Amino acid sequence: MRRRDVLSLLGGAVAPWPLWAEAQQVDRMRVIGVMIGFSENDPTVALRIANFEQGLRELGWIKGRNIQVHYRISAEREALQAHARDLMALQPDLIVAGSSFVVSALLREACTLPIVFVTAVTPVAKGFVTALQRPGGNLTGFSNSIPSMGGKWLELLKEVAPGVARVSIMFNSDRVPQNFSFFFPQLESVAASMAVEPIATPVRSPADIESVLADIGRDEAQGLVIIPDNFMSIHRALIIEQAARLRLPAIYPFRYFATDGGLVACGPDILDLYRRTSVYVDRILRGAKPADLPVQEPAKVDLVVNLRTAEALGLSVPRIVIARASEVIE
């Protein structure tokens, strides 16, 4: 089944992308830095880079001809902090930050260069921008979440696993507790309407993940919702493996969780966000200021269903869910 837009999942439309045009001409080789907070061996990294560079090429930016791109990639906090200092020393025209985690590393170095973040939940609450429509500083970019997504995760989980009565909402309490606060109100509201008990489940380490999932696995009526952030994505293999071992129905925030073996994933198309980021890079290189570029919401949402995992869990995915899916893994 081909991947397609599933905006209807969110019950509303995303505003159309405006047409931009800057008058300033490119008159010299431009230099940008790109920081991604994942392991270099993570297969999603190459895909992110490929989509970003394709977007640049479509806008006339050719590596080695009129632009240089310096990549720094690591999942480790200390290494990423060193990468932030390294990139700033190059004095690039701007820096692309692959996540909130990366933005925080740059800001700890008092970075005043233009920054375009690719994915960020609650950029206002985190202090990255003063407002979504008028960021007001040297940062702008793309949010990777919509508040109503929290309720949608729970609805999908109940459709796929109707026996779930208690749901653990797993989130990283160390790096980005704001992500939990962003999604939980909708989750809580939908849970009340469905007679489901939501349980806040903070974790800070891989050991916490194993311990928490072991506790959850003892309750046959329980399911799992993963709140998005880099920590969860980096440790997704552990989460997926433990959920499978414990026969635990779970829903995840990004496509790659399901393609790696998770039951269901529903969330923004991350590769599309990387491609769209090239548009803001182009605008800033041609003279636009980050303060004047509004933070954009996702334009595409993926719903991926892994039927192999459903079968292993003894679950029968409703036809209506399969019909809505942008991708079905059989």
C-alpha positions as CSV (number, residue, x, y, z in Angstrom):
1,M,0.0,0.0,0.0
2,R,1.4,3.4,-1.0
3,R,2.1,6.0,1.6
4,R,-0.3,9.0,1.3
5,D,-1.3,11.9,3.4
6,V,-3.7,11.1,6.1
7,L,-4.6,14.5,7.4
8,S,-8.1,13.3,8.1
9,L,-6.7,11.4,11.0
10,L,-6.4,14.7,12.9
11,G,-9.9,15.9,12.1
12,G,-8.7,19.0,10.3
13,A,-6.6,20.4,7.5
14,V,-3.1,22.0,7.7
15,A,-2.8,25.5,6.3
16,P,-1.3,25.6,2.8
17,W,2.4,26.3,2.4
18,P,2.8,29.9,1.3
19,L,4.8,30.9,-1.7
20,W,8.0,32.8,-0.8
21,A,10.3,34.8,-2.9
22,E,13.4,36.7,-1.7
23,A,15.1,39.2,-4.0
24,Q,18.6,38.8,-2.6
25,Q,20.9,36.9,-5.0
26,V,23.4,34.3,-4.0
27,D,26.8,35.8,-4.5
28,R,29.2,33.5,-2.6
29,M,29.7,30.0,-1.3
30,R,27.4,29.5,1.6
31,V,28.2,27.3,4.6
32,I,25.6,25.5,6.8
33,G,26.0,23.1,9.7
34,V,23.6,20.3,10.4
35,M,23.4,18.6,13.8
36,I,21.4,15.4,14.3
37,G,21.0,13.8,17.7
38,F,21.0,10.1,16.6
39,S,23.6,7.4,16.3
40,E,25.4,7.6,13.0
41,N,24.4,3.9,12.5
42,D,20.7,4.6,12.8
43,P,19.2,3.9,9.4
44,T,16.9,6.9,9.6
45,V,19.8,9.4,9.6
46,A,20.7,8.7,6.0
47,L,17.1,9.1,5.0
48,R,16.8,12.5,6.8
49,I,20.0,13.7,5.1
50,A,18.8,12.5,1.7
51,N,15.5,14.3,1.9
52,F,17.1,17.5,3.2
53,E,19.7,17.6,0.4
54,Q,17.0,16.8,-2.2
55,G,15.1,19.8,-1.0
56,L,18.2,22.0,-1.3
57,R,18.9,20.8,-4.8
58,E,15.4,21.6,-5.9
59,L,15.9,25.1,-4.7
60,G,19.2,25.5,-6.6
61,W,21.7,24.7,-3.8
62,I,24.3,22.3,-5.0
63,K,27.0,20.9,-2.6
64,G,30.4,22.0,-3.7
65,R,29.1,24.6,-6.2
66,N,27.3,27.2,-4.1
67,I,26.9,25.5,-0.6
68,Q,29.0,23.5,1.8
69,V,27.2,21.3,4.4
70,H,29.0,20.2,7.6
71,Y,27.2,17.3,9.4
72,R,27.7,16.5,13.1
73,I,25.8,13.4,14.3
74,S,25.7,11.7,17.7
75,A,23.2,10.3,20.2
76,E,25.5,11.1,23.2
77,R,25.0,14.3,25.1
78,E,28.7,15.1,25.7
79,A,29.6,14.4,22.1
80,L,26.7,16.5,20.8
81,Q,27.8,19.4,23.0
82,A,31.3,19.2,21.6
83,H,29.8,19.1,18.1
84,A,27.9,22.3,18.9
85,R,31.1,24.1,19.8
86,D,32.8,22.7,16.7
87,L,30.1,23.9,14.3
88,M,29.9,27.3,15.8
89,A,33.7,27.7,15.4
90,L,33.2,27.3,11.7
91,Q,30.9,30.3,11.7
92,P,28.4,28.9,9.2
93,D,25.6,31.0,7.8
94,L,23.1,29.0,9.8
95,I,22.7,25.7,11.7
96,V,20.0,23.1,11.2
97,A,19.1,21.4,14.5
98,G,17.5,18.0,14.1
99,S,15.6,18.1,17.4
100,S,14.9,19.9,20.7
101,F,17.8,18.1,22.2
102,V,20.2,19.5,19.6
103,V,18.7,23.0,20.0
104,S,19.4,22.9,23.7
105,A,23.0,21.9,23.1
106,L,23.5,24.9,20.8
107,L,21.8,27.3,23.2
108,R,24.1,26.1,26.1
109,E,26.9,27.5,23.9
110,A,25.1,30.8,23.6
111,C,24.7,30.4,19.9
112,T,23.5,33.6,18.1
113,L,23.7,32.2,14.6
114,P,20.4,31.5,12.8
115,I,19.0,28.1,13.8
116,V,16.3,26.2,11.9
117,F,15.0,23.3,14.0
118,V,13.5,20.4,12.2
119,T,11.4,18.8,14.9
120,A,10.4,20.3,18.2
121,V,7.5,19.9,20.6
122,T,6.4,23.0,22.5
123,P,9.2,25.3,21.2
124,V,7.5,28.2,23.0
125,A,7.5,26.4,26.4
126,K,11.1,25.4,25.9
127,G,12.0,29.0,25.3
128,F,13.2,28.5,21.7
129,V,10.8,31.1,20.3
130,T,8.6,33.7,21.9
131,A,5.6,32.8,19.6
132,L,4.9,30.4,16.8
133,Q,3.8,33.1,14.3
134,R,6.5,35.5,15.2
135,P,9.5,33.6,16.7
136,G,11.2,36.9,17.6
137,G,14.8,35.7,17.8
138,N,17.5,33.7,15.9
139,L,15.4,30.5,15.9
140,T,12.6,29.2,13.8
141,G,11.6,25.8,12.2
142,F,9.1,23.0,12.4
143,S,7.0,21.5,15.2
144,N,6.6,17.8,14.8
145,S,3.4,17.5,16.8
146,I,-0.2,18.6,17.2
147,P,-1.9,18.5,20.6
148,S,-4.9,16.4,19.3
149,M,-2.4,13.7,18.5
150,G,-2.4,12.5,22.1
151,G,-6.1,11.6,22.0
152,K,-5.7,10.0,18.5
153,W,-3.0,7.7,19.9
154,L,-5.3,6.4,22.5
155,E,-8.3,6.0,20.1
156,L,-6.1,4.0,17.7
157,L,-4.8,1.8,20.5
158,K,-8.3,1.0,21.6
159,E,-9.4,0.2,18.1
160,V,-6.6,-2.2,17.6
161,A,-6.6,-3.6,21.2
162,P,-10.1,-3.1,22.5
163,G,-9.4,-5.0,25.7
164,V,-7.0,-2.4,27.0
165,A,-8.4,-0.7,30.2
166,R,-5.3,0.9,31.7
167,V,-2.6,2.7,29.6
168,S,0.8,3.7,30.6
169,I,2.0,7.0,29.0
170,M,5.7,6.6,28.9
171,F,7.8,9.8,28.7
172,N,11.3,11.0,29.3
173,S,11.2,13.0,32.5
174,D,14.9,14.0,32.3
175,R,15.3,15.9,29.0
176,V,11.8,17.1,27.8
177,P,9.1,16.8,30.4
178,Q,7.2,19.5,28.5
179,N,6.4,16.9,25.8
180,F,4.3,15.0,28.3
181,S,2.5,18.2,29.4
182,F,1.8,19.0,25.8
183,F,0.0,15.7,25.0
184,F,-1.4,14.6,28.3
185,P,-4.5,16.8,28.4
186,Q,-5.9,15.4,25.2
187,L,-4.9,11.9,26.3
188,E,-6.7,12.3,29.6
189,S,-9.8,13.7,28.0
190,V,-10.1,10.9,25.5
191,A,-9.3,8.3,28.2
192,A,-12.2,9.6,30.4
193,S,-14.6,9.3,27.5
194,M,-13.5,5.7,26.9
195,A,-13.3,4.6,30.5
196,V,-9.6,4.0,30.2
197,E,-7.2,4.8,33.0
198,P,-4.1,6.8,31.8
199,I,-1.0,6.3,34.0
200,A,1.9,8.7,33.7
201,T,5.1,6.7,33.5
202,P,8.3,8.7,33.6
203,V,11.6,7.1,32.6
204,R,15.2,8.4,32.5
205,S,17.4,5.5,31.4
206,P,17.3,2.2,29.5
207,A,17.2,0.4,32.9
208,D,14.0,2.4,33.7
209,I,12.4,1.3,30.5
210,E,13.1,-2.3,31.2
211,S,11.8,-2.0,34.8
212,V,8.7,-0.1,33.8
213,L,7.8,-2.4,31.0
214,A,8.2,-5.4,33.2
215,D,5.7,-3.9,35.7
216,I,3.3,-3.1,32.9
217,G,3.6,-6.6,31.4
218,R,2.2,-8.2,34.6
219,D,-1.2,-6.5,33.9
220,E,-2.9,-8.1,30.9
221,A,-5.4,-5.2,30.6
222,Q,-2.7,-2.6,30.1
223,G,-1.3,-0.9,26.9
224,L,1.4,1.6,26.2
225,V,1.7,5.0,24.5
226,I,5.1,6.4,23.8
227,I,5.5,10.2,24.0
228,P,7.9,11.4,21.3
229,D,11.4,12.6,22.0
230,N,15.0,11.7,21.0
231,F,15.5,9.4,24.0
232,M,12.5,7.2,23.0
233,S,13.6,7.1,19.4
234,I,17.2,6.2,20.2
235,H,16.0,3.4,22.5
236,R,13.2,2.2,20.3
237,A,14.8,-1.2,19.7
238,L,14.7,-1.9,23.5
239,I,11.1,-0.7,23.8
240,I,9.8,-2.7,20.8
241,E,11.7,-5.8,21.9
242,Q,10.3,-5.7,25.5
243,A,6.8,-4.9,24.3
244,A,6.9,-7.9,22.0
245,R,8.3,-10.2,24.7
246,L,5.6,-9.1,27.2
247,R,2.9,-9.2,24.5
248,L,2.1,-5.6,25.2
249,P,-0.1,-3.6,22.8
250,A,1.7,-0.3,22.1
251,I,1.3,2.7,19.9
252,Y,4.3,4.8,18.8
253,P,4.8,8.4,17.5
254,F,6.8,7.9,14.4
255,R,6.8,5.6,11.3
256,Y,10.2,4.0,12.0
257,F,8.9,2.4,15.3
258,A,6.4,0.3,13.3
259,T,8.8,-0.5,10.5
260,D,11.2,-1.7,13.2
261,G,8.6,-4.1,14.6
262,G,6.2,-1.9,16.7
263,L,2.5,-2.5,16.5
264,V,1.1,0.8,15.3
265,A,2.8,4.2,14.7
266,C,0.9,7.5,14.1
267,G,2.7,10.8,13.8
268,P,4.2,13.4,11.5
269,D,6.2,12.4,8.4
270,I,9.7,13.3,9.7
271,L,11.3,12.9,6.2
272,D,8.8,15.5,4.9
273,L,9.8,17.9,7.7
274,Y,13.5,17.5,6.7
275,R,12.6,18.3,3.1
276,R,10.5,21.3,4.1
277,T,13.4,22.5,6.3
278,S,15.4,23.2,3.1
279,V,12.8,25.9,2.2
280,Y,13.6,27.9,5.4
281,V,17.3,27.4,4.8
282,D,16.9,28.8,1.4
283,R,14.9,31.8,2.6
284,I,17.5,32.6,5.3
285,L,20.4,32.3,3.0
286,R,18.7,34.7,0.7
287,G,18.2,37.3,3.4
288,A,15.1,36.4,5.5
289,K,15.4,36.6,9.3
290,P,14.4,33.6,11.5
291,A,12.4,36.1,13.7
292,D,10.0,36.7,10.7
293,L,9.5,33.1,9.7
294,P,6.6,31.4,11.6
295,V,7.1,28.0,13.2
296,Q,5.3,25.5,10.9
297,E,3.2,22.5,11.9
298,P,3.4,19.0,10.2
299,A,1.8,18.9,6.8
300,K,1.8,15.1,6.5
301,V,0.9,12.4,9.0
302,D,1.9,8.7,8.8
303,L,-0.3,5.9,10.1
304,V,1.6,2.6,9.9
305,V,0.2,-0.7,11.0
306,N,2.4,-3.8,11.5
307,L,0.2,-6.8,10.8
308,R,3.0,-9.2,11.6
309,T,3.2,-7.8,15.1
310,A,-0.5,-7.7,15.5
311,E,-0.7,-11.4,14.6
312,A,2.1,-12.2,17.1
313,L,0.1,-10.4,19.8
314,G,-3.1,-12.2,18.8
315,L,-4.8,-9.0,17.7
316,S,-7.1,-8.6,14.7
317,V,-6.7,-5.1,13.3
318,P,-10.1,-3.7,12.1
319,R,-10.5,-3.2,8.4
320,I,-11.3,0.5,9.0
321,V,-7.9,1.1,10.6
322,I,-6.1,-0.7,7.7
323,A,-8.1,1.4,5.2
324,R,-6.9,4.6,6.9
325,A,-3.3,3.5,7.1
326,S,-0.7,5.1,4.9
327,E,1.4,1.9,5.1
328,V,0.6,-1.6,6.1
329,I,3.4,-4.1,6.9
330,E,2.3,-7.7,6.2
